[in-house]
């Protein structure tokens, strides 16, 4: 895991990777070692509603803080996992929740800010997949789908033992495949998307529409619906079952298309545990019917809130010419 | 494209690939050169309803005929594309339409029958994809979906410039992803599969159910529905539009999951041409909405009835250690 890079006239031992995890709420940065451990970290709130240069300055502050570390000189690569869509081929990002960044040339700007470090850009779902494959629930699986079920539904793929970001870094975007071609319009413009049925806000919306009443604290989140489901509320249970059915159809479609053998579920809704996973596993037997997908298993994610940083580091490492097993 | 293999004490020039295309109707064999040209061929009807050994004897007759060619000694590899499901990892096949073969050890039997040639097994949809990528409509595309829309709906994937058969050789099986999770039961056990909506028999069934009347010849095939649609019959047009919608949802799902940039449509229903392709391209704008899938194009297949043989040869060549560009 130690590589040598020539900088000027010196041959330096460089064994760390710099990582950025850029979302609509926060911009996190870290120095990560070859075992996925975070040795330094920095973080700023994302000034999501401000102009693009202001957002970039927050990134530069995070990078500056990392560069102040005595460990910085050991970093020879930088990985970025960003809220999507991203365009890895162009080096640009257009996060839905950061309107000031549309086609923003993030790769070039980060390369410049770091004095020329090689930069690898992937979507946030792909980053989390890289982390779960490297250190988490998909470790040892050559063909895996990792998902984040939360405010949105995202994901990423490992195929033939390697991360499959696709040419633009967005592959595995299971939240926006349609499993109900005549279904409800989705904000993306399509209909019946997995996210339109299975995301946290949609679980809560459906429960409320069908008569679920929140508790005295007025909490109408998916977590509150999950608590009601655990207490036996049939409307709450039904809303999670419908989400599970949509997730199962999407997971089965993915397995039928690319032959994955494990699906890893993370994110806030994923934390609902058996309220989601039990009906999901049952529904999977309805939709994953062909012989070659019947051994598919579904497990909870293992990586925590650092998954985006660890995965961005993993993706950067995986692009090294001598990469193996990341 | 010329490789050297040592056989006994001789170093032979071997530049051909033997290929088998095994379906429910016929068993075809060929010797194929490094440019995808068929130099010898043999064929027998599939004794599909007879016992497994009888079916295998038909395969052996085809192989025997090829082995009688003076070119046979130049073949150093053998590729099989078979009706699915197949299990490339176990070397077995279980074609739906050949009940005498369930988990039949086809790879071992063909290896024995050919005196030990290395054998590569893939599903028939994967084989056709290999052919379209090597010689046909997907040539030059690093990320492609190729489909056969016919009595069934099958397919295969090219990812990162290479055929993606998946661990068992069945990847790309788009006919059995659900695009209508509450839809009609499919014989596979799932609901609302692409095949259940878009296959030839389902196009014809839907047209008949909704009042389409066949012509004086009594032809109720999808081809007859296509002819009626071309003549302006609104029920026939609507049945093709519904098939196009399901295919579009499936193609968009595939693009969203793995980032393909071209979808190639072959098979008998594919031959309906603009009656299918025009509404399909229109529906694709409804379902392929994310920025990274909007440049996706849909084109007709270019390979003819030899696609299965040429693709089986391509898949065998692609597994050679020195393979490049097949």
Interface residues (C-beta under 8 A of the other chain):
Chain A: X85 X87 X94 X142 X143 X157 X159 X160 X164 X166 X167 X168 X170 X171 X172 X173 X174 X176 X177 X178 X179 X180 X181 X182 X188 X189 X190 X191 X192 X245 X246 X249 X252 X253 X254 X256 X257 X258 X259 X261 X286 X287 X288 X289 X290 X291 X292
Chain B: X85 X87 X94 X142 X143 X157 X159 X160 X164 X166 X167 X168 X170 X171 X172 X173 X174 X176 X177 X178 X179 X180 X181 X182 X188 X189 X190 X191 X192 X245 X246 X249 X252 X253 X254 X256 X257 X258 X259 X261 X286 X287 X288 X289 X290 X291 X292
